[in-house]
Amino acid sequence: MTEPDGKPFLYVVVCAAGVAVDVGRLIAAARERDWEVGVIATPVAMSGFFDTAAVEAQTGRPIRSAWRTPGDPRPFPPPDAVIVAPATFNTINKWASGTADTLALGTLCEAYGLGVPTVVLPCVADALAAHPAYRASLARLREMGVRFGEPYSGAAQEGGGRPEFGWTKALDLL
Ligand SMILES: Cc1cc2nc3c(=O)[nH]c(=O)nc-3n(C[C@H](O)[C@H](O)[C@H](O)COP(=O)(O)O)c2cc1C
């Protein structure tokens, strides 16, 4: 639902991958493009993968990770779009299988039924990406209309290191 100030509302779902430490870059870029942002993190991501206080200050809202208590109001408005970044092997496979045992997964599973545009930036090492279950999960999510960005498709870093994680590719796909 569009916020009272007219801005559309973006859910950023953060999983427990090392690059989550830089999720503030995505939030800053989304706000520059006039999205209001609420962050939903997996419980593992909340355990030291990024600076939760900094993200709460940046978005002006508490990070959501646990289910609300029945009867409590919904802390975020409904989403106009969802970005999952970084998306882990674990969350991608559980989402594709319809598992909803965290708030992040429940939100992703529901987004499909609600018709909310959803974009994913996977952060999955080649050794895990080779698993047949992962390939099947990607195929199923693509069939569901989920859009995948390639965050590591940029130029190699100085010294030949892996390209920087391309956070803004997710916004380009919305
Ligand atoms: C330092 C660190 C970095 C990790 N980076 C990744 C990663 O880039 N991609 C990934 O799929 N899993 C990564 N993992 C493993 C996940 O944290 C683990 O599979 C976890 O269960 C994922 O939970 P979630 O999908 O609920 O966030 C990492 C773990 C650690 C400790």
The ligand as an SDF file (V2000), in Angstrom:
LIG
                    3D

 31 33  0  0  0  0  0  0  0  0999 V2000
   30.0780  -15.7370    7.8820 C   0  0  0  0  0  0  0  0  0  0  0  0
   29.0350  -16.5190    7.1290 C   0  0  0  0  0  0  0  0  0  0  0  0
   28.7560  -16.1900    5.8300 C   0  0  0  0  0  0  0  0  0  0  0  0
   27.8000  -16.9250    5.1120 C   0  0  0  0  0  0  0  0  0  0  0  0
   27.5570  -16.5740    3.8210 N   0  0  0  0  0  0  0  0  0  0  0  0
   26.6210  -17.2780    3.1240 C   0  0  0  0  0  0  0  0  0  0  0  0
   26.3620  -16.9290    1.7770 C   0  0  0  0  0  0  0  0  0  0  0  0
   26.9690  -16.0160    1.1860 O   0  0  0  0  0  0  0  0  0  0  0  0
   25.3990  -17.6230    1.1240 N   0  0  0  0  0  0  0  0  0  0  0  0
   24.6830  -18.6360    1.7260 C   0  0  0  0  0  0  0  0  0  0  0  0
   23.8170  -19.2150    1.0780 O   0  0  0  0  0  0  0  0  0  0  0  0
   24.9290  -18.9880    3.0050 N   0  0  0  0  0  0  0  0  0  0  0  0
   25.8630  -18.3360    3.7220 C   0  0  0  0  0  0  0  0  0  0  0  0
   26.1210  -18.6730    5.0090 N   0  0  0  0  0  0  0  0  0  0  0  0
   25.3570  -19.7860    5.6120 C   0  0  0  0  0  0  0  0  0  0  0  0
   23.9830  -19.3110    6.1000 C   0  0  0  0  0  0  0  0  0  0  0  0
   24.1540  -18.3200    7.1030 O   0  0  0  0  0  0  0  0  0  0  0  0
   23.1780  -20.5000    6.6750 C   0  0  0  0  0  0  0  0  0  0  0  0
   22.8700  -21.4200    5.6450 O   0  0  0  0  0  0  0  0  0  0  0  0
   21.9110  -20.0410    7.3540 C   0  0  0  0  0  0  0  0  0  0  0  0
   21.2080  -21.1820    7.8260 O   0  0  0  0  0  0  0  0  0  0  0  0
   21.0230  -19.2680    6.4120 C   0  0  0  0  0  0  0  0  0  0  0  0
   19.8680  -18.8690    7.0990 O   0  0  0  0  0  0  0  0  0  0  0  0
   18.7530  -17.9500    6.4100 P   0  0  0  0  0  0  0  0  0  0  0  0
   18.5560  -18.4500    5.0180 O   0  0  0  0  0  0  0  0  0  0  0  0
   17.5440  -18.2060    7.2600 O   0  0  0  0  0  0  0  0  0  0  0  0
   19.2100  -16.5540    6.4890 O   0  0  0  0  0  0  0  0  0  0  0  0
   27.0810  -17.9850    5.7260 C   0  0  0  0  0  0  0  0  0  0  0  0
   27.3660  -18.2900    7.0640 C   0  0  0  0  0  0  0  0  0  0  0  0
   28.3350  -17.5950    7.7480 C   0  0  0  0  0  0  0  0  0  0  0  0
   28.6160  -17.9550    9.1810 C   0  0  0  0  0  0  0  0  0  0  0  0
  1  2  1  0
  2  3  1  0
  2 30  2  0
  3  4  2  0
  4  5  1  0
  4 28  1  0
  5  6  2  0
  6  7  1  0
  6 13  1  0
  7  8  2  0
  7  9  1  0
  9 10  1  0
 10 11  2  0
 10 12  1  0
 12 13  2  0
 13 14  1  0
 14 15  1  0
 14 28  1  0
 15 16  1  0
 16 17  1  0
 16 18  1  0
 18 19  1  0
 18 20  1  0
 20 21  1  0
 20 22  1  0
 22 23  1  0
 23 24  1  0
 24 25  2  0
 24 26  1  0
 24 27  1  0
 28 29  2  0
 29 30  1  0
 30 31  1  0
M  END
$$$$
